[in-house]
Amino acid sequence: MAKYEHLPIYRKAMEVTVFIENTVKGFSRFHKYSIGTRMSETSWNVLSLVVKANNIPVKDRLPLLRDLRDTIADLNTTLTIAKELKAFANFNSYRHAARLVVDIGRQSEGWLKSAAAASSPESYSDPKGARS
């Protein structure tokens, strides 16, 4: 099993998951069991996808990394809806969570581009430098 604790995206995903879990505790009962549950589950999914993507060969990562990108977008949308519903105790809580999610999104895009380049046939070069 590959290690993943060293990955910056893993650390950010862990940070956002813990932050969301602690933030949802302060939501009203209605928001805690509706939008709060969705936020919590989606953040856990992001964390899980980071671990899964790191534990498989590079050539097989693209589908998981695309799923990670989509799940991050879903989490960002869910945070925005929670802000609009005034589920957060204050705007700073939303802003902190949103910044973390945007940072994770940037990192996942970089990972996705790197994996796409590594799996494309153009990225392989002839040891002699000649193309066939």
Phi and psi in degrees as GROMACS dihedral restraints (atoms count N, CA, C in turn):
[ dihedral_restraints ]
;  ai    aj    ak    al  type     phi  dphi    fc
    3     4     5     6     1   -76.1    20    10
    4     5     6     7     1   151.5    20    10
    6     7     8     9     1   -82.7    20    10
    7     8     9    10     1   145.8    20    10
    9    10    11    12     1  -132.3    20    10
   10    11    12    13     1    -9.3    20    10
   12    13    14    15     1   -62.8    20    10
   13    14    15    16     1   -22.9    20    10
   15    16    17    18     1   -79.8    20    10
   16    17    18    19     1   -15.1    20    10
   18    19    20    21     1   -72.0    20    10
   19    20    21    22     1   128.1    20    10
   21    22    23    24     1   -59.0    20    10
   22    23    24    25     1   -36.7    20    10
   24    25    26    27     1   -66.8    20    10
   25    26    27    28     1   -35.2    20    10
   27    28    29    30     1   -65.0    20    10
   28    29    30    31     1   -45.7    20    10
   30    31    32    33     1   -61.8    20    10
   31    32    33    34     1   -41.2    20    10
   33    34    35    36     1   -67.6    20    10
   34    35    36    37     1   -40.6    20    10
   36    37    38    39     1   -64.4    20    10
   37    38    39    40     1   -38.7    20    10
   39    40    41    42     1   -64.7    20    10
   40    41    42    43     1   -43.3    20    10
   42    43    44    45     1   -61.6    20    10
   43    44    45    46     1   -45.0    20    10
   45    46    47    48     1   -68.8    20    10
   46    47    48    49     1   -35.9    20    10
   48    49    50    51     1   -64.4    20    10
   49    50    51    52     1   -46.1    20    10
   51    52    53    54     1   -64.5    20    10
   52    53    54    55     1   -42.8    20    10
   54    55    56    57     1   -61.8    20    10
   55    56    57    58     1   -45.0    20    10
   57    58    59    60     1   -64.7    20    10
   58    59    60    61     1   -42.9    20    10
   60    61    62    63     1   -57.9    20    10
   61    62    63    64     1   -44.5    20    10
   63    64    65    66     1   -70.1    20    10
   64    65    66    67     1   -35.4    20    10
   66    67    68    69     1   -70.3    20    10
   67    68    69    70     1   -41.8    20    10
   69    70    71    72     1   -62.8    20    10
   70    71    72    73     1   -28.0    20    10
   72    73    74    75     1   -56.7    20    10
   73    74    75    76     1   -31.7    20    10
   75    76    77    78     1   -88.8    20    10
   76    77    78    79     1    -2.0    20    10
   78    79    80    81     1   -69.8    20    10
   79    80    81    82     1   157.3    20    10
   81    82    83    84     1   -64.8    20    10
   82    83    84    85     1   162.3    20    10
   84    85    86    87     1   -55.9    20    10
   85    86    87    88     1   -43.7    20    10
   87    88    89    90     1   -61.4    20    10
   88    89    90    91     1   -49.4    20    10
   90    91    92    93     1   -72.2    20    10
   91    92    93    94     1   -30.8    20    10
   93    94    95    96     1   -62.1    20    10
   94    95    96    97     1   -41.1    20    10
   96    97    98    99     1   -94.5    20    10
   97    98    99   100     1     0.4    20    10
   99   100   101   102     1  -114.3    20    10
  100   101   102   103     1   -87.5    20    10
  102   103   104   105     1   -67.2    20    10
  103   104   105   106     1   -33.1    20    10
  105   106   107   108     1   -63.7    20    10
  106   107   108   109     1   -41.9    20    10
  108   109   110   111     1   -63.6    20    10
  109   110   111   112     1   -41.5    20    10
  111   112   113   114     1   -65.3    20    10
  112   113   114   115     1   -43.1    20    10
  114   115   116   117     1   -61.2    20    10
  115   116   117   118     1   -45.2    20    10
  117   118   119   120     1   -62.0    20    10
  118   119   120   121     1   -49.9    20    10
  120   121   122   123     1   -63.0    20    10
  121   122   123   124     1   -39.6    20    10
  123   124   125   126     1   -67.9    20    10
  124   125   126   127     1   -39.4    20    10
  126   127   128   129     1   -65.7    20    10
  127   128   129   130     1   -37.2    20    10
  129   130   131   132     1   -64.9    20    10
  130   131   132   133     1   -37.9    20    10
  132   133   134   135     1   -63.9    20    10
  133   134   135   136     1   -39.9    20    10
  135   136   137   138     1   -59.8    20    10
  136   137   138   139     1   -48.4    20    10
  138   139   140   141     1   -60.1    20    10
  139   140   141   142     1   -43.5    20    10
  141   142   143   144     1   -64.3    20    10
  142   143   144   145     1   -41.2    20    10
  144   145   146   147     1   -66.5    20    10
  145   146   147   148     1   -35.2    20    10
  147   148   149   150     1   -61.4    20    10
  148   149   150   151     1   -46.2    20    10
  150   151   152   153     1   -64.2    20    10
  151   152   153   154     1   -46.2    20    10
  153   154   155   156     1   -62.6    20    10
  154   155   156   157     1   -43.0    20    10
  156   157   158   159     1   -64.6    20    10
  157   158   159   160     1   -35.1    20    10
  159   160   161   162     1   -73.1    20    10
  160   161   162   163     1   -25.4    20    10
  162   163   164   165     1   -90.8    20    10
  163   164   165   166     1     3.5    20    10
  165   166   167   168     1  -116.8    20    10
  166   167   168   169     1   161.1    20    10
  168   169   170   171     1   -59.2    20    10
  169   170   171   172     1   149.0    20    10
  171   172   173   174     1   -54.7    20    10
  172   173   174   175     1   -41.3    20    10
  174   175   176   177     1   -66.0    20    10
  175   176   177   178     1   -18.5    20    10
  177   178   179   180     1  -102.6    20    10
  178   179   180   181     1     5.1    20    10
  180   181   182   183     1   -81.0    20    10
  181   182   183   184     1   -24.3    20    10
  183   184   185   186     1   -52.0    20    10
  184   185   186   187     1   -49.0    20    10
  186   187   188   189     1   -61.1    20    10
  187   188   189   190     1   -41.0    20    10
  189   190   191   192     1   -66.9    20    10
  190   191   192   193     1   -39.2    20    10
  192   193   194   195     1   -68.4    20    10
  193   194   195   196     1   -33.5    20    10
  195   196   197   198     1   -67.1    20    10
  196   197   198   199     1   -40.0    20    10
  198   199   200   201     1   -64.4    20    10
  199   200   201   202     1   -39.8    20    10
  201   202   203   204     1   -60.7    20    10
  202   203   204   205     1   -46.8    20    10
  204   205   206   207     1   -57.6    20    10
  205   206   207   208     1   -44.1    20    10
  207   208   209   210     1   -67.4    20    10
  208   209   210   211     1   -37.6    20    10
  210   211   212   213     1   -68.7    20    10
  211   212   213   214     1   -36.8    20    10
  213   214   215   216     1   -64.9    20    10
  214   215   216   217     1   -42.2    20    10
  216   217   218   219     1   -61.9    20    10
  217   218   219   220     1   -39.8    20    10
  219   220   221   222     1   -63.5    20    10
  220   221   222   223     1   -42.2    20    10
  222   223   224   225     1   -64.0    20    10
  223   224   225   226     1   -41.6    20    10
  225   226   227   228     1   -62.0    20    10
  226   227   228   229     1   -43.1    20    10
  228   229   230   231     1   -64.0    20    10
  229   230   231   232     1   -41.8    20    10
  231   232   233   234     1   -63.5    20    10
  232   233   234   235     1   -41.1    20    10
  234   235   236   237     1   -60.9    20    10
  235   236   237   238     1   -42.9    20    10
  237   238   239   240     1   -63.7    20    10
  238   239   240   241     1   -41.7    20    10
  240   241   242   243     1   -63.5    20    10
  241   242   243   244     1   -42.0    20    10
  243   244   245   246     1   -61.8    20    10
  244   245   246   247     1   -37.6    20    10
  246   247   248   249     1   -64.4    20    10
  247   248   249   250     1   -45.4    20    10
  249   250   251   252     1   -64.0    20    10
  250   251   252   253     1   -32.3    20    10
  252   253   254   255     1   -81.0    20    10
  253   254   255   256     1    -3.4    20    10
  255   256   257   258     1    60.7    20    10
  256   257   258   259     1    38.9    20    10
  258   259   260   261     1   -76.2    20    10
  259   260   261   262     1   -30.8    20    10
  261   262   263   264     1   -72.8    20    10
  262   263   264   265     1   145.2    20    10
  264   265   266   267     1   -64.8    20    10
  265   266   267   268     1   -33.6    20    10
  267   268   269   270     1  -153.9    20    10
  268   269   270   271     1   165.9    20    10
  270   271   272   273     1   -66.2    20    10
  271   272   273   274     1   -32.0    20    10
  273   274   275   276     1   -62.0    20    10
  274   275   276   277     1   -34.2    20    10
  276   277   278   279     1   -64.1    20    10
  277   278   279   280     1   -45.0    20    10
  279   280   281   282     1   -62.6    20    10
  280   281   282   283     1   -46.8    20    10
  282   283   284   285     1   -59.8    20    10
  283   284   285   286     1   -41.8    20    10
  285   286   287   288     1   -64.7    20    10
  286   287   288   289     1   -47.2    20    10
  288   289   290   291     1   -62.0    20    10
  289   290   291   292     1   -42.7    20    10
  291   292   293   294     1   -64.6    20    10
  292   293   294   295     1   -40.6    20    10
  294   295   296   297     1   -63.0    20    10
  295   296   297   298     1   -41.4    20    10
  297   298   299   300     1   -62.1    20    10
  298   299   300   301     1   -44.2    20    10
  300   301   302   303     1   -66.4    20    10
  301   302   303   304     1   -40.0    20    10
  303   304   305   306     1   -63.2    20    10
  304   305   306   307     1   -41.4    20    10
  306   307   308   309     1   -62.7    20    10
  307   308   309   310     1   -42.6    20    10
  309   310   311   312     1   -63.5    20    10
  310   311   312   313     1   -39.4    20    10
  312   313   314   315     1   -61.4    20    10
  313   314   315   316     1   -42.8    20    10
  315   316   317   318     1   -63.0    20    10
  316   317   318   319     1   -44.3    20    10
  318   319   320   321     1   -64.5    20    10
  319   320   321   322     1   -39.3    20    10
  321   322   323   324     1   -68.0    20    10
  322   323   324   325     1   -35.5    20    10
  324   325   326   327     1   -64.3    20    10
  325   326   327   328     1   -41.3    20    10
  327   328   329   330     1   -63.2    20    10
  328   329   330   331     1   -41.6    20    10
  330   331   332   333     1   -64.5    20    10
  331   332   333   334     1   -41.8    20    10
  333   334   335   336     1   -64.0    20    10
  334   335   336   337     1   -44.7    20    10
  336   337   338   339     1   -63.2    20    10
  337   338   339   340     1   -40.3    20    10
  339   340   341   342     1   -64.5    20    10
  340   341   342   343     1   -44.1    20    10
  342   343   344   345     1   -67.6    20    10
  343   344   345   346     1   -37.4    20    10
  345   346   347   348     1   -65.1    20    10
  346   347   348   349     1   -41.0    20    10
  348   349   350   351     1   -66.6    20    10
  349   350   351   352     1   -38.5    20    10
  351   352   353   354     1   -70.4    20    10
  352   353   354   355     1   -28.2    20    10
  354   355   356   357     1   -95.7    20    10
  355   356   357   358     1    -6.6    20    10
  357   358   359   360     1   -81.3    20    10
  358   359   360   361     1   145.1    20    10
  360   361   362   363     1   -63.1    20    10
  361   362   363   364     1   -27.3    20    10
  363   364   365   366     1   -68.1    20    10
  364   365   366   367     1   -21.5    20    10
  366   367   368   369     1   -77.5    20    10
  367   368   369   370     1   -13.8    20    10
  369   370   371   372     1   -89.6    20    10
  370   371   372   373     1   128.6    20    10
  372   373   374   375     1  -115.3    20    10
  373   374   375   376     1   154.0    20    10
  375   376   377   378     1   -71.1    20    10
  376   377   378   379     1   135.0    20    10
  378   379   380   381     1   -55.4    20    10
  379   380   381   382     1   -27.6    20    10
  381   382   383   384     1   -85.1    20    10
  382   383   384   385     1    -7.0    20    10
  384   385   386   387     1    87.6    20    10
  385   386   387   388     1    -0.9    20    10
  387   388   389   390     1   -92.8    20    10
  388   389   390   391     1   148.1    20    10
  390   391   392   393     1  -103.5    20    10
  391   392   393   394     1   146.2    20    10
